[in-house]
Amino acid sequence: MAGGSSADLAALDATAQAELIRSGELSAADLVQAAIERVERVDPELNAVIRTRFARALEEAKEDLPDGPFRGVPFLVKDLDGYLGGEPYEGGMRFLARHGFHPAEDSSTIRRFRQAGFVCVGRTNCPELGLQPTTEPELHGPTRNPWDLTRSPGGSSGGSAAAVASGLVPVAHAGDGGGSIRIPASACGLVGLKPSRGRHSFGPELGEGWAGLVSRLVVSRSVRDTAACLDVIGGYEPGDPYTAPPPARPYVDEVGADPGRLRIGWRTAAPAGTTTTHGACISAVEAAADLLADLGHEVVEASPEAFDEGGLVDHFTTCYTAWVAHEIEHLSAVVGQPVERGDVEEATWSLLDAGRKVSAADYLLALDSLHGFSRRMVGWWNDGFDLLLTPSIAEPPTPLGSFSGDDPIVGLVRSVEVVAFTAPFNTTGQPAISLPLHWEEGLPIGVQLVGAYGQEDVLLRVAAQVEEARPWADRRPPVHASTV
């Protein structure tokens, strides 16, 4: 292969791989074939890819691909948070697998990824309906973290994160309703940005996800890939119920731009005492705060008072169970079959049962409470602060099996602890990014930066500044395509 071996390509981000094609050094078919070889060789250790489309991907790579910024770059699509038209979609559910659900058309985000030139080589594992911050569905079994095969890669985008961290592909599709991009990014040593509410479309199948809590994008190894992918999927589509303010310029132009001197608050204590922050995660935030100060920013220990309000978990849980019930009833209607208890995992059935008992009035009252919390939170960014720095997760990557037990409530309780720092910003709709700035005992520990609503540009400028000052590109997990 003129441009290097499959193992050499595994070290390149998507932007660099696209440049190999633009320069004529490699063809799209070369890149796709190399990615296929890596998946076949490495994934048996990880179980990140649950369905392949190798033959079709090679056909697409040899066709007249769209001349987008990622023309010919291999890509993986999470088996949730978006449809591939005409192809199986399971969302980690036995129910959908049993009935062979094939949506008719691409979701808008997937269509835009394809228009950018990405070539999908397969779909990645996820927990059932993305309901846990780990990737251990009964349908396909657990995905293992390439940094430590006994640990979870996080969730719900854990399959995508394990695949990118191990070098199978340079970037992969992901979605985030409570931390499902940022948590696996932290657990696997990657960049994970949750965009602002309304930044992209949920069409044609939805107007919004979970009353606006869900966002979609990617997990990646570089800030520039994340920025370019946000450019790809961002923007209004006809029929969207709302849309975020458009950026002043392409997000990729923010990479390397001077962020100026920002005022950044930081905290390490979990909101409202929901969990105890592990020492490694405290160290990660403190080191990041020192780095940001060294880069010229004003960094002070401060955070919104609303962060510590009690009652948020209860209101969130009321809405969450109602959303689960709605989603399952929707899928039942689409498939044309009722969902029985044995069609879903026991924990999912418990959430469904609870959600069916939530009245419309209960749901709207809880949603009003979340909206009130959001107003009290976001005011902090209008009172002189630009960013908030926190742990991404309050603990290192969790051991596999941590979310299972005889009582289905075990997984829910553990989930509340894991999403303590991420879920509040799904509620507020603010952009938040996890960056891989710390490792302890061989495990990655991410830190989270949160910006004001609509200000992904500020986040990306600072993230790129931090990446340049403390680069992570050369870090490799023990299970990686360049060495396995």
RAPE-V957564 format. One line per field, one symbol per residue. phi: phi as a letter, one per 30 degrees, with the letter a starting at -180 (. if undefined). psi: psi as a letter, one per 20 degrees, with the letter a starting at -180 (. if undefined). A space follows every 10 residues. Layout:
BEGIN
phi->???
psi->???
END
This chain:
BEGIN
phi->.edjdedddd dcdddddddd dddidbcedd dddddedddd dcdedchdcc acbddddddd dcdddedcdc eiddabcdda ilcceicebb hiceedddci dbddbddddd edddddjdcd clccdadehi dbdbbbdddc idccdddadd cddiaddddd ddddddidbd abdabbcakd cddddddcib cbccddeidb dcdddbcach hjddbbabcb cbdddddddd edcdkdbejd dabdedddae dddddjdddi cccbcbabdd dhidacdded dddddddddd dddddjddbb daadddecdd jddddddede dddddddddd dedddibdcc eddbdddddd ddddddcdde dddddddedd ddedddddee dccjccbccb ddbdadedde jdccldcede dddddeddce cceecdddid dbbcbdcbbb hicdbdcccc cdeicedded ddeddddddb dbdddbdecb ddbd
psi->phjrrhhghi iqrhghghhh ghijhrrghg gghhgghggh hhhhhhlhoi pqlgghghgh hianqqmaik oipqqqpqlr kqqopjqqph kjphghghjl pnqhrqqhgg ghghhiiqop iaqqqqrojk iqkrnlqhgi rqpqpihoii qqjarikhgg ghgghjjgrh qqqrqoijji ghghgghjlr poporqpjhr qjrihqhrpl kjhpqqcrqr iqhhggghhh hgiqqqqpip hrqqpqqhrq hhihoiqpia oqopqqqipq pkkhrppqhh hghggghhgg ghghjjqopq oqrphihjpr iggggghggg hggggggghg hghghkqqor giirqhhghg gggghhiprh ggghgghhgh hgggghgihh iikiqhqppr qgqjrrpqqq iijrrhohig hgghghghjh ighhihgijq qqpppniqqp ljpqoqqppp rqpjlhgggh ggghgghhhm qjhipprhoq iih.
END
